[in-house]
Amino acid sequence: MSVLIYLIIVFLAFMVFTKRGARNGQVPISVNYHFSRVCNKECLFCFHTATTSHIESIENAKKGLLLLKKAGMKKINFAGGEPFLYPKFLGTMIDFCKDVLRLESVSIVTNGSLARESFLRNHGHNIDILAVSCDSFNEATNIKIGRGSGNQVEKLYEIAAWCQKYNIKFKLNTVVNKYNHLENMNEYISALQPFRWKCFQVLIVAGENDSDDTLRNAKSLVISDDEFDQFCQRHSDQRCLVPEPNRLMAKSYLILDEYMRFLDRDGKQPSKSILEVGVKDALKAVYWDEAAFVERGGIYEWNKSSCSTENKELEW
């Protein structure tokens, strides 16, 4: 896709979103389905904590995804918790979304620790993007944050190689916080060559990570806007860099939780389940900033058919 065509798509999407009106007929073009809150890590800044262990049945999950498809969903991102804790559920949903729903893009975000080559061998043809979270290339820092296990960086390189082998777009997610904001990651990013490197400013979410009464308290990891900007400037030569400051991240993601309810990052209660009231009414119950979704680059080349068949070897 040329830069011109991409810009035209973004412009048209913005025009559609702004003309549609705030609460009338929103289209859930891209949905993040956090189908489980359970995780095998304890990241200090986690904003979707393990407050329940619920997971929908495969039958109900398929019904919900079909409703979303009919409402206009084109991209689904499976997240958690840690989605690879449930490989059977995850694999079934991935294949359903591609083989039955024919979605444009299916992606997964994971901490990487439980990713297996056998899973990608079986389901990789239906996965467009695999996003791995890595907040530092210093294992001691990863351990301090709560995500590290002593071999996270090694595993990251392994997953990058699998993605190249199975023609999956490799993406990297980094939460910029007090422990890593001074780090220079340029050498590693240049070697790994992710097609997108999302750098998030650590975010405080009420009821999830905002006090000692919640499972996580991320307030000690908060950085200033200037500190986040300095981190991004240090890595500005990386063409894959996609910065997401708090002002863009907080309300621009359409998040479906483990009960298939839309979450509201504006302090309201979740919607009712889309299985109960449908997608349209559930969307009306929450605030989703569609303009910020477009501004942060929420629409991009998210189908792996745009991958080059002549990818150069990873530089490591």
C-alpha positions as CSV (number, residue, x, y, z in Angstrom):
1,M,0.0,0.0,0.0
2,S,1.5,3.4,-1.0
3,V,1.8,6.2,1.5
4,L,-0.8,8.2,-0.6
5,I,-3.4,5.5,-0.5
6,Y,-2.8,5.0,3.3
7,L,-3.3,8.8,3.9
8,I,-6.5,8.7,1.8
9,I,-7.8,5.8,3.9
10,V,-7.0,7.6,7.2
11,F,-8.7,10.8,5.9
12,L,-11.8,9.1,4.8
13,A,-12.0,7.1,8.1
14,F,-11.7,10.4,10.0
15,M,-14.4,12.0,7.9
16,V,-16.8,9.1,8.4
17,F,-16.2,9.0,12.2
18,T,-16.6,12.7,12.7
19,K,-19.7,13.0,10.5
20,R,-21.4,10.0,12.1
21,G,-22.0,11.7,15.4
22,A,-20.9,10.7,18.9
23,R,-23.5,8.2,19.9
24,N,-25.2,7.3,16.6
25,G,-24.2,4.2,14.6
26,Q,-20.6,3.7,15.7
27,V,-18.8,1.0,13.8
28,P,-16.5,-1.2,15.9
29,I,-13.9,-1.5,13.1
30,S,-11.1,-2.7,15.5
31,V,-11.9,-4.5,18.7
32,N,-9.5,-5.7,21.5
33,Y,-11.1,-8.8,23.0
34,H,-9.6,-9.5,26.4
35,F,-11.1,-12.9,26.7
36,S,-9.4,-13.6,30.1
37,R,-7.9,-11.6,32.8
38,V,-5.7,-14.4,34.1
39,C,-2.0,-13.9,33.5
40,N,1.3,-15.7,34.4
41,K,3.1,-12.4,35.0
42,E,2.7,-9.6,37.6
43,C,3.5,-6.4,35.7
44,L,3.3,-3.5,38.1
45,F,1.5,-1.2,35.7
46,C,-1.1,-3.7,34.4
47,F,-4.4,-2.0,33.7
48,H,-6.4,-5.1,33.0
49,T,-5.9,-7.1,36.2
50,A,-7.0,-10.6,37.2
51,T,-10.1,-9.5,39.1
52,T,-12.0,-12.5,37.7
53,S,-11.1,-15.9,36.2
54,H,-14.2,-16.0,33.9
55,I,-13.9,-17.0,30.3
56,E,-16.8,-17.4,27.9
57,S,-17.6,-20.8,26.3
58,I,-16.4,-21.2,22.8
59,E,-20.0,-21.2,21.6
60,N,-20.8,-17.9,23.2
61,A,-17.5,-16.3,22.1
62,K,-18.3,-17.3,18.5
63,K,-21.8,-15.7,18.8
64,G,-20.3,-12.5,20.1
65,L,-17.7,-12.3,17.4
66,L,-20.3,-12.9,14.7
67,L,-22.3,-10.0,16.1
68,L,-19.3,-7.8,16.0
69,K,-18.6,-8.8,12.4
70,K,-22.1,-8.0,11.4
71,A,-21.7,-4.6,13.1
72,G,-18.7,-3.8,11.0
73,M,-15.6,-5.2,12.8
74,K,-12.7,-5.7,10.4
75,K,-9.9,-6.4,12.9
76,I,-9.8,-8.4,16.1
77,N,-7.0,-8.4,18.6
78,F,-6.9,-11.2,21.2
79,A,-5.5,-10.1,24.5
80,G,-5.6,-10.8,28.2
81,G,-4.4,-11.5,30.8
82,E,-2.2,-13.8,28.8
83,P,-4.0,-15.4,25.9
84,F,-1.5,-18.3,25.4
85,L,-2.7,-19.7,28.8
86,Y,-5.7,-20.9,26.8
87,P,-4.2,-22.2,23.5
88,K,-7.2,-24.4,22.5
89,F,-9.7,-21.4,23.0
90,L,-7.3,-19.0,21.3
91,G,-6.6,-21.3,18.3
92,T,-10.3,-22.0,17.8
93,M,-11.1,-18.3,17.8
94,I,-8.3,-17.4,15.4
95,D,-9.4,-20.0,12.9
96,F,-13.1,-19.0,13.3
97,C,-12.3,-15.3,12.7
98,K,-10.4,-16.0,9.5
99,D,-12.0,-19.2,8.0
100,V,-15.6,-18.3,8.9
101,L,-15.9,-14.6,9.6
102,R,-13.2,-13.7,7.0
103,L,-11.9,-10.8,9.0
104,E,-9.3,-8.6,7.4
105,S,-6.9,-8.9,10.4
106,V,-6.5,-11.2,13.4
107,S,-3.8,-10.3,15.9
108,I,-2.6,-11.5,19.3
109,V,-0.8,-9.5,22.1
110,T,1.2,-11.6,24.5
111,N,4.1,-11.4,27.0
112,G,5.7,-14.2,24.9
113,S,6.6,-16.5,27.6
114,L,4.1,-19.2,26.6
115,A,4.2,-18.8,22.8
116,R,5.1,-22.1,21.1
117,E,6.3,-22.7,17.6
118,S,3.8,-25.6,17.3
119,F,0.9,-23.2,17.8
120,L,2.2,-20.9,15.0
121,R,2.7,-23.9,12.8
122,N,-0.9,-24.9,13.3
123,H,-2.6,-21.5,13.2
124,G,0.0,-19.1,11.8
125,H,-1.7,-19.0,8.4
126,N,-4.7,-17.3,10.1
127,I,-2.6,-14.9,12.2
128,D,-1.8,-11.5,10.7
129,I,0.0,-9.9,13.6
130,L,1.8,-11.2,16.7
131,A,2.6,-8.5,19.2
132,V,5.0,-9.2,22.0
133,S,5.3,-7.1,25.1
134,C,8.9,-6.3,26.1
135,D,9.6,-3.2,28.2
136,S,13.4,-3.5,28.5
137,F,16.4,-5.3,27.0
138,N,17.9,-5.5,30.4
139,E,16.6,-8.6,32.1
140,A,17.0,-7.1,35.6
141,T,14.7,-4.2,34.6
142,N,12.1,-6.7,33.2
143,I,12.2,-8.6,36.5
144,K,11.8,-5.3,38.5
145,I,8.7,-4.4,36.4
146,G,7.2,-7.8,37.0
147,R,7.3,-9.2,33.4
148,G,10.7,-10.7,33.4
149,S,11.8,-14.3,33.9
150,G,15.5,-14.0,33.1
151,N,15.2,-15.1,29.4
152,Q,12.5,-12.7,28.0
153,V,14.8,-11.0,25.6
154,E,16.1,-14.4,24.3
155,K,12.5,-15.5,23.8
156,L,11.7,-12.3,22.0
157,Y,14.3,-13.1,19.3
158,E,13.0,-16.6,19.0
159,I,9.4,-15.4,18.4
160,A,10.6,-12.8,15.8
161,A,12.3,-15.7,13.9
162,W,9.1,-17.8,14.1
163,C,7.1,-14.9,12.7
164,Q,9.4,-14.6,9.8
165,K,9.2,-18.3,9.2
166,Y,5.4,-18.5,9.2
167,N,4.8,-15.1,7.5
168,I,3.3,-13.3,10.5
169,K,3.8,-9.6,11.0
170,F,6.0,-9.2,14.1
171,K,5.0,-6.3,16.4
172,L,6.6,-5.0,19.6
173,N,4.8,-3.3,22.5
174,T,6.7,-1.3,25.1
175,V,5.3,0.4,28.2
176,V,7.5,3.4,28.9
177,N,7.8,4.0,32.7
178,K,10.0,5.1,35.5
179,Y,12.3,2.0,35.2
180,N,13.0,2.1,31.5
181,H,12.4,5.6,30.2
182,L,16.2,6.4,30.1
183,E,17.0,3.2,28.2
184,N,18.4,3.3,24.6
185,M,16.8,0.5,22.7
186,N,17.9,1.4,19.2
187,E,20.4,-1.4,18.7
188,Y,17.8,-4.1,19.5
189,I,14.9,-2.5,17.6
190,S,17.1,-2.3,14.5
191,A,18.1,-6.0,14.9
192,L,14.6,-7.3,15.5
193,Q,12.9,-5.2,12.8
194,P,9.3,-5.1,14.0
195,F,6.9,-3.8,11.5
196,R,5.4,-1.7,14.3
197,W,6.8,-0.7,17.7
198,K,4.1,0.7,19.9
199,C,5.5,2.7,22.8
200,F,2.8,3.4,25.4
201,Q,3.2,6.0,28.2
202,V,2.4,4.1,31.4
203,L,-1.4,4.6,32.1
204,I,-3.3,4.8,35.3
205,V,-6.8,3.3,35.0
206,A,-9.3,3.8,37.9
207,G,-10.1,0.6,39.7
208,E,-7.3,-1.4,38.0
209,N,-3.9,0.0,38.9
210,D,-4.6,3.3,40.8
211,S,-4.2,2.5,44.5
212,D,-3.1,0.0,47.1
213,D,-6.7,-1.2,47.2
214,T,-6.4,-2.6,43.6
215,L,-4.3,-5.6,42.5
216,R,-1.7,-3.2,41.0
217,N,-0.6,0.3,41.9
218,A,1.3,1.9,39.0
219,K,1.5,5.4,40.5
220,S,5.2,5.0,41.4
221,L,5.9,4.1,37.7
222,V,4.3,7.2,36.2
223,I,6.5,9.5,34.1
224,S,5.9,13.0,32.8
225,D,4.9,13.9,29.3
226,D,8.4,15.4,28.8
227,E,10.1,12.2,29.9
228,F,7.9,10.2,27.5
229,D,8.7,12.6,24.7
230,Q,12.4,12.3,25.4
231,F,12.2,8.5,25.1
232,C,10.4,8.8,21.8
233,Q,12.8,11.4,20.5
234,R,15.8,9.1,21.4
235,H,14.3,6.5,19.1
236,S,12.8,8.8,16.5
237,D,15.0,7.3,13.7
238,Q,13.1,4.0,14.0
239,R,10.6,4.1,11.2
240,C,8.5,1.5,13.0
241,L,8.0,3.7,16.1
242,V,4.4,4.5,17.0
243,P,4.2,6.6,20.2
244,E,1.1,6.6,22.3
245,P,1.0,9.2,25.0
246,N,-1.8,9.0,27.6
247,R,-4.0,11.6,25.7
248,L,-4.3,9.2,22.8
249,M,-4.3,5.9,24.5
250,A,-6.8,6.3,27.4
251,K,-10.1,6.3,25.5
252,S,-9.2,5.3,21.9
253,Y,-9.3,1.6,22.3
254,L,-12.5,-0.4,22.0
255,I,-12.1,-3.1,24.7
256,L,-14.3,-6.1,25.0
257,D,-13.9,-7.8,28.4
258,E,-14.2,-11.5,29.4
259,Y,-18.0,-11.1,29.7
260,M,-18.1,-9.6,26.2
261,R,-18.9,-6.2,27.7
262,F,-17.4,-3.0,26.3
263,L,-15.3,-1.2,29.0
264,D,-15.4,2.5,29.6
265,R,-12.2,4.2,30.5
266,D,-14.1,7.3,31.4
267,G,-15.0,6.0,34.8
268,K,-18.4,4.5,33.9
269,Q,-19.5,1.0,34.4
270,P,-19.0,-1.5,31.6
271,S,-21.8,-2.0,29.1
272,K,-24.1,-5.0,29.2
273,S,-22.9,-8.0,27.3
274,I,-23.2,-7.8,23.5
275,L,-24.8,-11.3,23.8
276,E,-27.6,-9.7,25.9
277,V,-28.2,-6.3,24.3
278,G,-26.4,-6.5,20.9
279,V,-23.4,-4.4,19.7
280,K,-25.2,-1.1,19.0
281,D,-26.8,-0.7,22.4
282,A,-23.6,-1.9,24.2
283,L,-21.6,0.8,22.3
284,K,-24.1,3.5,23.4
285,A,-23.3,2.7,27.0
286,V,-19.6,3.6,26.8
287,Y,-17.3,6.4,25.6
288,W,-15.0,5.5,22.7
289,D,-12.9,8.3,21.2
290,E,-13.0,7.4,17.5
291,A,-11.1,10.6,16.5
292,A,-8.3,9.6,18.8
293,F,-8.4,6.1,17.4
294,V,-7.7,7.5,13.9
295,E,-5.1,10.1,15.2
296,R,-3.0,7.4,16.9
297,G,-2.8,5.4,13.7
298,G,-5.5,2.8,14.5
299,I,-6.0,2.2,10.8
300,Y,-2.9,0.8,9.1
301,E,-1.6,-2.1,7.0
302,W,-3.0,-4.8,9.3
303,N,-3.3,-7.7,6.9
304,K,-0.2,-9.8,6.4
305,S,-0.9,-10.0,2.7
306,S,0.9,-6.7,2.6
307,C,4.0,-8.4,3.9
308,S,6.9,-8.4,1.5
309,T,7.8,-11.8,0.2
310,E,11.4,-10.6,0.0
311,N,11.9,-9.8,3.7
312,K,15.6,-9.5,4.5
313,E,17.0,-11.7,7.2
314,L,16.8,-10.4,10.7
315,E,20.0,-8.5,11.6
316,W,21.1,-10.9,14.3
